[in-house]
Amino acid sequence: MPADVALDTGYMKELERRETLSGFPSSGPDTLQDFLQHAVERAENPFLVLPKPDTKALVQSCLEQNKKLQ
């Protein structure tokens, strides 16, 4: 869910209201505040962490490729 949608409290309250009307057990956090706290916690710990590139190796690779083309 995009952050701008998740942080739209009016929209999220309406989703929460509709979920309670459905009669089915909740599949997510109990309250809007719990949901927002969960979203913040997940944002601090991203699923995908990209390592910093080894720039020296990249430069060397480019130089070698350049020599082959000349």
Summary of the structure (lengths in Angstrom):
residues: 70
radius of gyration: 23.2
end to end distance: 49.5
largest distance: 71.3
contacts: 112
relative contact order: 0.10
helix: 66%
strand: 0%
